[in-house]
Amino acid sequence: MTATKTDSAKADGSWSEVLLVFLRLGLTSFGGPVAHLGYFREEFVNRQRWLDDRSYADLVALCQFLPGPASSQVGIAVGLLRGGYLGAVAAWVGFTLPSALAMVLFAYGVGVLGNLESGWLHGLKVAAVAVVAQAVLGMARTLAPDRPRATLAVAATIIALAVPSSWGQIGAIVLGSMVGIGLFREQAPPEHAPLRVGVSRTAGAALLALFFVLLIGLPILASSSSSQALKEFDAFYRAGSLVFGGGHVVLPLLQASVVPPGWVSNEVFLAGYGAAQAVPGPLFTFAAYLGAMLQPSPNGWLGAIICLLAIFLPSFLLIIGGMPFWEDLRRRITAQAALRGVNAAVVGLLLAALYRPVWTAGIVGPADFAVAIAAFLLLFMWRTPPWLVVILCAAAGEAIAVW
């Protein structure tokens, strides 16, 4: 059989070529995961011609089906097709490293530039209100557009607020999958182009098995160990494993993992989340900031590396392990129905996070509310780049504090 462009991509490229292309994207890709996917299509379909449109669309569909950061997973998949396993790693390093370094430097700079009560840091918390509100609205339009799914989203919100821990979020996701299987099975799976990859089913099954072994085994090991590094790795691996619906949904999962144990304060958490909107690349590099700020140690650069690797490891295992089985899985109506329910539930999780911790920490007076509304207007109606909105909110927060 004659090899297609997707079949031969791995043999045609090299990891160094992949690294250079993704490093440029990592330095310039502002705007969040939806914008990232647009940048990727322009680069890999139109400019580099590593993929055709149908193969790229199929990669995006796979990454949206799996938990984890969709844009980073698409990058890992493209790197795998172009440069093999080393290409997958090179794609992740190139796309992730710039924003991860920026977030660690911000963590170090918080102590130098001002305390957590300073006006500009509070402005970052207000910016987070506008960013998350826009994400909730956009996701609700796409993932909960009808009465059953909107109701499911509200139910998930109630569960997450009633059980403010990772168990509440897991329960909402399980509920979403069960309701989805019950209500949405009548919808046929979308048509797609077969995706051929250089990963055997044996290797894929081994990676998927490793994903579940770590997901189940790490909490057991962490609870029986005194190692803080292992506890951190477990918390961030679990967050990376359970995030459906985009990078913003990592907010409630991480907050439930690191704030209640006292590893970071809610103020530290939200200041970093606001700053993460101002850097290019994946939002998941917020984990590097948290790793640098965690108490007790390991923190600093070592903590940042541990948390960053932990939160992205599930993406590697799932995307590379799942690619050999994707065509069969996509044909299963039950799997697609469960995903529709899960996606509606994650809208509810993000709505709960908009209230707590984002709103309760960011909006403490009329001036904060005014800044948040203005920031939302800039994002939603004026399509202002998020990094610019973050800078304006920080400036407004400082001005309010001085005034």
N, C-alpha and C positions, 0 to 999 in steps of 0.2 A: 504494500500500500504506500502510495506517495505521501510523504510527511507534509503536514500542513505547516503554516507559519507558527502556530502554537506548539506543534510537536517539536519543531526544530529549534525553537527559540533558545532552549537551554544550551544546545551545542554551539549556537552561533555567537553567544555573548560571553562575557567574562565578569567576574565579581567586581573587578576594578572599574569597568565601564559602568556597571550598575551603581556602584558607590558614588561616582562623580555625578551622575544624573540625579540621584536622589539627594545628594548633599545640596545641590542647587535648589531643588524643590524644598528641602528642609529649611533653607534660608529665606525663601520667598513666599511660601504657601500660607498666607494669612486667611482668616475667614471661617475656620471651622471645617468639620468633616465633609459637608456638602460641597463647599468650595474646593476642598482638596480633591474630591473625586472629579470635579471639572478640570482642575489643573492636570490631573493624571491622564484624563482622556486626551486632552490637547497634546500632552507630551508623548504618550506611548502609542496612541492611535494615529494622530495626525502628523506629529513631527518625527518621532523615532521609528514609527511603523513596526513596533515590536508585536503588536496585536491588531486584529481587525475589530470593528465595532461590536460584532456579535459576541466574540470571545471576551471582550472587555465587559460587556453588559452581563455576561454570565458570571464572571469573576465578582462583579459588584453584587449580584444577586446572592451568590454563595456567602459573601462576607456580611451581608445584611441578615442572612438567615442565622449565622453563628453569633454567639455572644462575643463581645470585645469591640475594640475600636475599628470601625469598618474601613476607614481610609488607610490606617496602618496595615490592616490585614490585606487590603488590595495591593498595597506596596510590597508586602512580603510575598504575595502570590506572583506578582509581576517579576520580582527579583528571582524567585524560584524558576519560573519559566525561562527567564533570560540567562541566568547564570548558575542554576543548580542550587544546592543547599547553601553554598557560600554566597551566592547571589541573593538569596533570601535574607541572610544575615546582613549583607552589605546594604541592601535596600532599607532595612530597619535602622541600621546605624546612621546612614546618611540622612534619613528623614527625621530621626529622633534626636540626634546629638545636639544640633544647634539650640533647640528649645529647651532640652534638658539642662544644658550648660547655663542658659539664661536663667532658668528657674532656680538652680542651685546658687548662682551668684546673687539672685534676688533674696534668697534665704539668708545669705551672709550679710547682705546689705540692709536687711530690716533692722538689725541691731545697731548699724552704723548711722543710718539716715534718720532714725526716729523710733520712739517707742510705739506700742500698739494703740495708744490713744491719740496719736498724731492725726491731723486732719486729712492728710493725703492717703493714709492707710484706710481711714474710714470711708473715704471716697471710693476706694477699691471695693469695699463691701457693698456700697450703693450700686456700683457698676454691675456687680454680680446679680443684683435684683433684676436689672433690666435685661441682662444677657439670659438668665434662666427663664424669665417671663417670655422672652421672644422664642426660646427653645420649646417651651411648653406649648405655646400657640402654634408654632410651625409643626411640631410633632402631632398635636391633636388634630390638626386639619388632615394630616396624611394617615395617621395610625388609628385614630378614633373618630371617623367622620360620620358614623351612624349611631342610632340610639343604643343598640346593644353594646357596642364597644365604648361609647362615651360613659354608659352606666358602669361598665367594667372598670374604666379608668377611675371613676369616682370611688368605687368600692376599694380599689387598690390604694387610693389616697387615704381612705379611712383606716385601712389595715396598717399602713405605714405610720400614720400618726398615732394610732392606738398602741402599736408595738414598735417603739422607736429604737430598733436594733436591726442587725443584719437578718435576724429571724423574721422580722416583719416584712422586709423586702423579699426574702426567699418565699415566704408564704404568699405574697401578692403575685409573684411570678408563677408559682405552682397553680394558684387559683386561675390566673389568666390562661395557662395552658389547658387546664381542665375545661374551663368554659369555652375556649376556642374549639376544642375537639367536639364539644356538645353542640355548638351553635353554627360553626362556620365550615362544616364539612361539605356543604353543597357547592362551594366555589371550586371550580376546576383549577389545577395548577397552571401557571403561565407557561407559554411555549418558550423554548430556549434552544441554544446551540450547544451541542455536546462539547465538553471541555476535556481535552486530552492532555495529560500531564505525565512527567517522567517520575512518578512516585508509584511504587507497587502497592497493591492492596495489603500485602503483608506489612510493609513499612507503615502504611497509613493506619492499619489496625493497631499496630504497636504504639504509635504516637497517641492515638485516641485512648488506648488503655492507660497509658502513662498519665494523660490528662486526668482521668477519673481516679486513678490511684493517688495522685497528689491532692486532688480536691477532697478526697475522703480521708487520706492518711495524714496530711499536714495538720489539720486541727487536733487529731489524736496525739501526734508527736509534740505539738506546741503546748498542749495542755499538761503533758506529763514532763515537760522539760523546763529548766530554768533559763534557757537561752533566749535572750531578748531578740537576737537576730532571727532565730527560727520563728518566733511569734510575729515579728514584722513580716517575714517572708510569707507566712501563712495568711495574714490579714490581706496583704496586697495581692497575693495569688488568687484568693477567693474573690476579691473585688473584680479582678480582671476576668474571672471565669463567669461571672453572673451579670455582667453589664450587657443588656439588650437595648437597642434603640439609639445608640450614639454616645459620644464622649461625655455629654453633660450628665447622663444618668449615672456615671461613676461618682458623682457628688454625694448622693445619699448613702451609697454603699461604703465609701471611704469615711465619710463623717461618722457613720455608725461604728466603724472599726477603730478609729484612732482618737476620737474626742472623748467618748465615755470612759475608756481606760486611763485617760489623763496623759496620753502620749503627746498631744498638742492641745492647746486651748482652741475654743471655737473662734476666737479673734484671729489667731495665727492661721487657722484653717481657711477662713474666708478671705483674708488678705491675700493669701497665695492663690486662691481660686480666681479672685479678681485679676491678679497679675497675669495668670495663665492666659487670659483673653488677649493680652497685648503682644504675645510672642507668636511666631510662625510655628508650623508643625502641629503634631497631635496634642490634644488636650490632656492625654494620659501622662504627659511629662510633668503634670502637677504632682505625680508620685515622687519625682526627684526632689521637689521642694519639700514635701512632707518628710521624706527620708532624711533630708538635711536638718530638719527642725525637730525631729522626734526626741522625746525624753522618756526614759534614759537612753544612753548610748546602746548600740552603735547609731551615730548620727553623722552630720557633716557629709563629706564625700562618700565615705563607706556606707552610711545609711542611705544616701541617695542612690548608690549603685544597687544595693540590695533591693530596695523598694521598686526601682525602675525595672530591673530584671524580673522581679516577681510578678508585676502587673502585666508585663508583656509576654511572659512565658506561655500562658494559656493561648494566646493568639497564634504563636508558632505551632503549638501542638495541634490546635483545632484546624487551622487553615491548611497546613501541610498534610495532616492526617485525614482531613475531610475531603480533600480534592479528588482522590480516587473514587469516592462513593457518591459524589454530588449528583451525578446524573440520575442514579437510582432513587436517591432521597427526594429529589425534586418532583418525582412522579407520584409520590405518596401524598394523598389528599389529607391524611391524618396529620402528617408532619406540618404541612402548610397551614392547616386549620389551627394547630397548637401555636404556631408562630404568630398568627393574627391575634390570638388572644393574649399572648405574651407581650406583643408590641403595644396593645391597648393598655395593659397593666403598667408598662414602664412609663407611659404618659402620666398615669396616676402617681407613680413613685416620684417623678420629677416635679409634679404639682405639689406633693407633700414637702419635698425639699425646698420648693419656692417659699413655702411658709416657714418651715423650720429646717435648717438653721438660717436660710438666706435672708428672708424678710425680717425675722425677729432680731437679727443682729445688725442688719443694715439700715433699717428704717426706725429711727428713734425720735424723730420730730418732723414737723411740717417741711422744713428745708430739705431734709433727706428725701421725703416723698416727692417734692418738686424736682429735685435733681434726677431721681429715678424715672419719673414720668418723661422728663426731657430726654434722658438717655434712651428710653424705650422708643420714643418718637424718632430719634436719630437712627436707631438700628432698624426699626420696622418700616417706617415710611420713607426716610431719606436714604436708606441703604448705606449709612456711614460705616466705614471699616471698624470692626470691634476694637482694634488697638487704639484708634483715635478716640473712640468713646471712652475707653478706659482712662486715657490720659486726661481727657476733659473732666471726667468724674473725680479723678485724683486732685486736679487743680481746684474744682468746685468744693471738694471736701476741705481742702486747706483754707480756701477763702472763707468758708462758713465758720471754721474753727477760729480763724483770726478775727472775723467780724463779731 
